[in-house]
């Protein structure tokens, strides 16, 4: 993809990002992935291989909805506040 880091950074939210074709999104370089505002754009829109390029700062800006995409090696970078945001749903047997 021929988008600059500044152009990637200017993508405001997931609605705009998912409007980019999957082929183009999956073609983003590590540098371009590191320009994504993942606090606003779900990492579910990039490939598992691209998620390996996320910076610690990006991981620490994620919300709990994206934690499921992290590897065990990436989870260790979550902050205490992020870990505290994880809700547990319990169900009762019938």
N, C-alpha and C positions, 0 to 999 in steps of 0.2 A: 504494500500500500504506500502511496506517495503522500501520506499525511505527515506533517511536521509534528514535533512534540507540542508546540503551541496550539496547533489545530486540535490535537487529541485532548489537550487540557481544556479547550474551550467547549467540549461536549458536555452539556449541562446535566444530563441525567440518562438513566437507562432507556427511557422512551426513545430518545434520539439515537442512542448507541445501538439499540437493537434494530433500528431502521437501516443500519449498515448491513450489507449482506454478510451471511455467516462466513463465506469464503474470504471476504475482505477482513472481517474481524479476526479470523483464524490465521490471517497472514501478517498480523501486526508483529513487529520485531520486539525483542525484549525492551529496548529503549522506549518504544511507543507504549508498551504495556505499562512501563514505569511512569508514564505521563498521565495515565488514566486516573481520574478522581473516583477511586473505588468506594469512597464514602457515599457517593451518589449513583454509581454505576455498578451493578452487581457483577461479581467475578464469575457468575454463572454464564455470562455472555462470552467468555473467553475460554479457550481450550485448557484442559488439565496441564498440558505442557507449558502453556503461557503463564499459568498461575505460579509456576516455579520461578518466574522472573519477578514476582511481586517483592517490593522492598519491605523491610520491617515496618517502616512508617506507614505504608499502605495497609499492611495486615492490621496494624494498630488503629486504623481508621474504619475498619469493617464493622458492620452491625451483625447481630446474631444470625440473621437470615443467610449470611454468607459463610458462616463458620463451617457448614457442612462440606464446603468445597476445599477446605484446607487439609493438608497432609499432617501426619503426626509431627513431622519436623517443623511445620509452620505454626501449629497450634501453640507451641511453646512461646511464641512471640506475642500472644494475646495479653492484653493488660489485665490487671486485677479487676478493673471496672468492666471490661468486656466479659470476663469470666463470670462476674456477678450478674450480668444481664441475661445469662442463660436461664430460661425457664424450663421447668420440668413438668410435663403433663403426666398425671397418674390416672390410670383408669381402673375401675373396679371390675372384678370378675362378676358375671351375671349370677 
